[in-house]
């Protein structure tokens, strides 16, 4: 049974291997990508939405709440990770609800990744920073095992 989430778990396995080699910048970058991919796979598998070319109609069709102004563009828009999770919240999706629970902790721990050489800065990621980030992301991604996922065939 292929669900699409295999890519996410592969990235997390790769992150664990990099962390065991004390390559925390690399490990953190892979966890970040897994976090981003998790939202992308959820949007694609459940709503047939691609984050690289999203239309207002797709948002309007799935929204269960008032649509924020930033999502009211009628052209194809590309949304990043945070906006992808905000869409899942807007759609009243179970993963969006989980994101709401872990949002603050994940955003706080993303700072280490953002300051690293593999993102926007030059500050090495420490073992502790990696472990905190990984722990928070694991809590969110663990929800995938608790929800009904449609196989991708």
Order of alpha helices (4+ residues) and beta strands (2+ residues): alpha-alpha-alpha-alpha-alpha-alpha
